[in-house]
Structure formats: C-alpha cells, structure tokens
Amino acid sequence: MASKNLQNIILLYKIILICGLCLVYSKAELPRFEHPIKPDGSLSILVVGDWGRRGAYNQTEVAAQMAKIGGQMDPDFIISTGDNFYEDGLTGIEDPAFEESFSNIYLGPSLQKQWYSVLGNHDYRGDVLAQLDPILRQKDSKWLCLRSFILNTDVAEFFFIDTTPFVDKYFFRPEDDKYDWRGVLPREEYLSNQLKHLDTALKESSSNWKIVVGHHTLKSAGDHGITVELEERLLPVLQENNVDLYVNGHDHCLEHISSPDSPLQFLTSGGGSKAWRGNVRPWSPEELKLYYDGQGFMTMKLTKYDVYIQFYDIVGDILHQWSRSKGFYST
C-alpha cells in the first residue's frame, strides 16, 4: 500500500512540474488544482464524452461545432467525461491514437484550452497508466487525465471521480475484454478510499456550486441505464452533501434528468462520436427533461449565483437549455 501511494505521489509531482498547474493543499487527500475565472466573474465550459475514434462516427464534425460554439463563448476549460480512446484505450504513450483521436481532431483555437479528463471503461481496456502519464502533456499541453481529483474555481468546485472500478461486471463478467487494474487493487480498499476522500472534500467545500464528474451514468434512460453500484454507493454521498450536478458520459447520447426529491441534476454528455439511435428506456416525463440519441456536446456557464446549461447537436442547434439560481429553480 505504501509503495502504491509513493508511486501516485511521484506521478502527481511529475504532472505538476511538466504541466505548470497550481496544486493546493487539501485535507481530503485528493489532488486539488486551481483554475482562474474570467474578469467578469463567470466561468464557461465545454463538456464532451465518448469521443476517441480517429475522427470517425462524426467525431470530427462534433469537434468542429465545439470549436465554433467555443469561439462564441470563450471556454475557460473543457471537460471530457471519459472513454477517451476506442475501442481499447491506448497501447502505451507512443500509441498514435493519442494524436489521431485527440490532437489532430480538436484543432480549433477555442479548443486549445486545458482539458480535464476522467477515465472510462474503454480506457481501462488498454494501458491505463499511459493516459495518466505526464509524457502525454509534452506531446499536447492541453491534455490532463487523472483518476480522481478536485478542480477549484472561485465560482464552483468540480470533483472528478473514477467510476469504472465500481462496476462489478468488469471484474466478474468481463467476457472477452481485458482490463488494466494496476493502481486499483485491492479493489474494495480503492473504492472505500475514493468515497471517503470525496465525502471529506465535499464537506470541506464552501463553494456555492458542487459539481461531480464521472464516466458512468447514475440515472439514464439510455442503453446502459442506471449504474446500480453507483446508485448504491455514490448517490448517497452526493445527496448528503448537496451536490448540484452530476455530469457523466457512458451512454452515447445527450440527456438531462432531474431528481424528484432533491436539487441534484443528472447531465449526460456522451455524444462525442458514435451514437446509439433508438435505445431509449421508459422514464418519467416529469424527470426526463432531454433525451437526444445523437451526437453533440454540452456547455456550462457559471457565476457565483447562477448556472446555465445548453446542449448542442452536431449542426449547432440548441436542443435543450436549463438554468438555476441559488434559492429557486428555473427550467
């Protein structure tokens, strides 16, 4: 255990030295980074997931539209909700898929901002440590991927979590898929520590907006549906700590589900390339605010007191928008 912690610390400090990122102390034992907001006190973000297909399945077209909308909104950073490289992650730090699915695709000037990424289940099918290696930052300075970390801004805190190890079937029913569990085993210790650190960090937070980002769905009317393991273990932590948004990918769609019993909103941005047409599960229309089984992405704009969400399709049409100000709801 001590050896694994030492390896993680060494890797983190390599990232800090190479990336020039600002790391601040956190009692929660999760790496914590700072990102500045705009002079007017706002924060603008692009969110995309399930994308890395060397430009295929309209990945290039989604990237072009992100660049266009990004040129209008001037994003401060970009969030990737995982499944960054299909079908089986990266083979190593020299895998050309990194350039062919990332650097050579997201070329627009507005996309040359910091990307904060989590791992998806397809990423775990390859050399998972490659995506975490700071060498990739030397290849493309906008790339940053860690298992779990905190991103602090003056208007919101973002808590990035590693959801793949929660899912039982990847361990017990992997079929023909092979997963790289280095750094995760023993599994239960890894999961318990992640939940404990997340809970502590959320309790420490004094931010007006608490946003948790993971790959797997918590609530979804899509093909994957509800991730039972997250519903049992993660959802209570989010509800207890008054998390505002859970942002994910995994289902290849754009989706917004509201909670019937709390302010928590579930936002899926998994339309970065291949989409699954027609895979829609029955869901309460009072909760399901958007389900779009096509490609696209999501944007977020936050101030200290307001959050504004928009979903865009591949031609730049707004599919859905939602906003909230602290103290009341607006849809």
N, C-alpha and C positions, 0 to 999 in steps of 0.2 A: 504493500500500500504506500509506504514511504517513497519507494522508488518511483511509483507511478506519479505521485504528487510532484516529485522533483522534476520528472520529465515534463510535466504540464507547465511547471513554473519556468523551466528553461525555454520551452516553446513560446510561452507568452512573452517573455522578455525579448526573444528574437523578433517577434512580431512588432513589439513596441519600438525597438531600435530601428528596424527596417522601415516601418510604416510612419514613424514620427507621430503616432497617435498619442493622445493625452490620457493616461491611465491615472485614476484617482483611487484612494483607499476606500474599501468597503468592508464592513464587518461581516457582510453576507458571504464572503469568500468566493464571489463570482467576479471575474474581471469586469471592471467598470470603465467605460470610455465616455468622454465628453464631446459633444458636437455643438458648435455655435448656432444660434438662430439669426434671422435677418434683423437689420437695424430697426425695422418697424415692429419687432416683437413676434413675428409669425414664423412658422416652420412649414415647409412644403416638401412632400414626399411622394415618390412613385413606388408602387408595390407590384411585383410580378413574381410568378412562381411556375414551376414545372416547364422549364423552357429549353434546356440544353440539347438541341437536336441538329446542330451544324446548319442551322437556318431552315431546316425542313418543317413541314406542317405549319407554315405561315409564321415561324419564329421571326424571320427577317421582317415580315410585314408588321408584326406586333412591335418589334424594336423601332421601326421607322415611325410608327404612330406615337410611341412613347417619346421619341425624340422631338416630334412635332409638338405634342402637348407639353412636354418638358420645356421647350423653348418659350412657351407662353407663361408657364407657372414658375420657372426657375427653381427646380427642386434643390433642396439642401443636401439630400442624400436619397439613396434608392435601397429598398428592402427586397431581398429575394427570399421567398418562403420555402425554398428547397427543391429537391430533385433538379439539381443544377446541371447534371450531365447524364444523359441517357445513353444506353439502357442500363449500363453497369458502372456508373461513376467514372473516375479517372483510373488509368492503369498505373499512374505514377506522375511525378512532377514534370516529366518530359512528354506526357501524352499530348499530341497535337489537338485533341478535343478541347483543351482549355482555350486555345486561340480560335479554333474553328467554331466553337459554340458560344464563346463569350467575347473575347477581344475583337474579333473580326465581325461581330454581329451588332454590338451596341456601340456604334460609331458616332452617333450624333453628338454635337457639342454639349447639349444639355444632359447627356448620359455620362459625361466624364466627371462624375461626382463620386463620392465614396459609396460603395455598395456594402451593405451589411447583410450577410447571408447565414442561413441555417442549413443544416444537412437534412436531406430527405432519405426515404428508404432506398431509392435507386442509387444515391450517393454511397450508401453503406455497402453496396454490392461490388464496389471497386476498392481501390486503395484509399481508404477513408482518410488516412493521415496526409495524403497528397493535397487534398483540398484545404487542410489546416496549415500546410507548410508555408512559412513566410517567403520561400523562394518564389511562389506564385505572385507575391506582391512586387517582386523585382521584375517579373515578366509584364505585369499590368498593375499599376499602382492603385487602381480603384478597387481591387479585389480585397475583401476581408471576410474570412469564414472561421468561426469558432463553434464549438459545440453548444456552449451556453454562456451568455454574457449580458451585461447591462449597458444600455446606452442612455446617458443622461443629457437632457437639454433643459433650458430654462422654462420651457412650457410643458414638457411631458417627459416621462421616463418609459423606456422600452426594455422589456425583459425577454431576451431571446432564449428559447429552451430547445433541448434536444429530445424530440418526441419519439423517434424511431425505436430506441431501446425499450420503450414502454409496451410495445405491441407484441403479444405472445406468439403470434403465428410466425414471425420472422425467426424465432428461436426453435419452436416446436413443430412447425409445419412449413418449412422453407421450400418444399418441393425441389425444383432443380436450381434454385437460387442459392448463392453463397454470399454470406455477409461477413464483413470485416469488423469483428467486435473488439479489436485492440483498443485499450483505454476504457472499455465499458465493463469488463468482467472484474470481479463478481457483480453480476447484473443488479441484484437487489440492493447491494450497497451503493452502487452508482445511482440508481433511481431514488433511493431514500435521501441520499445527499443532495441530489438535484432539487427535490421537492423541499427539503429543509432550507436550502440556501435561497430558493425562490421565495418561500414563505417569509423568511427573515428579511430579504431585500424589499419585498412588498410592504412589510410592516414598518421598515425604516423610512420608506418613501413618504415625502411630504408633497409630492407633485399633484397638481390638480388632475392630471390625466395619467392613468396607468394602463399601458398597452403591452400585452403579452403576444409574442410572435413565435409560432411553431410551425412545423410542416404539416402534421396530421390534423384532420378535422376533429372538432369536438362535436359540433352539430352540423349536419349537412343532409340535404335532400338528394345529393349526387350519388354516384356509383358506389363509393366507399361508405357513405353514410356516417353514422355515429361511430367514433372510436371508443369502444366500451372501456378500455383500460384508462383512457384519459378522462372519460366521464366519471369513472370511479375514483381516480386518484388526483387528477389535476383540477378538475372543475371545482371541487370544494375549496381548494386553496384560492382560486380566482374569486369565487363568490365571497368568501370570508374576508378577503382583503379589498373588496370593492373595485375590482378591475373593471375598466370601462370597455375595452375592446380586446377580443381575441382574434388575431389575424393569422391565417393559415393558407396552405395550398392543398396538395394531395389530390383532391377532386379537381378534374380538369374543366373548371367552369368558373363563373363569377357568381357570387352568392352573398346574400345578406339575410341572416336570421336574427330575430330579436328574442330576448328572454321574456317569458310570461311572468316571471316572479323576481326579476332583478334588472338593473340597468345594463347588464352585460350584453354586448352585441357580438355576434359571430360573423366574421367577414372572410370570405374565401376569395383569394386571387390566385387561381391555378390555371389561368388561360394563356400562358406564355407561348405555347406551341400547340401540340396535339390536343384536340378537344374530343369529348365523347358525346355525340349527338343523341338525344332521346333518352338518356339514362337519368330519369327523374323519379324519385320516390315520393309517395304521398306525404304531404306536410300541411300543417295548419296554415291557412292563408293569413291568419292574424299574425303569425310569426314570420312566415316566409315573405320577405319584402322584395327580394330579387332572386331569380334563378335563371341564369343565361348559360346554355350549354354550347358556347362558342368561345373563340379566342378573344383576348383583351387583357386589360390591366386595371389597376385601381390607383386613385390618387387620394392623398390626405392633406388637408391644410389645418393647422392648429394654431391657436393663440392660447394665452393663459386661461381664457374662459370659454373658448369655442372650439369645436371640431367640425370639419366639413368633409364629407366623403363623396367621391364620384367614381363610378365605374364606366369605362370606355370600351367600345368594341374595336374591331380591327380597322374600321374606316374612320374612327374618331368620333362616332356618335355617342352621346351620353345615354347610357342605359338606365341609370338609377342614381339618385343623389339623396343624401341624408345628412342632417346636421343636428348637433346638440349643443346647448349652452348649459353650463352648470346651474342647476336649480329648476330646469324644466326640459321637456323633451320636444323635439321638432323633427318631423319626418316629411 
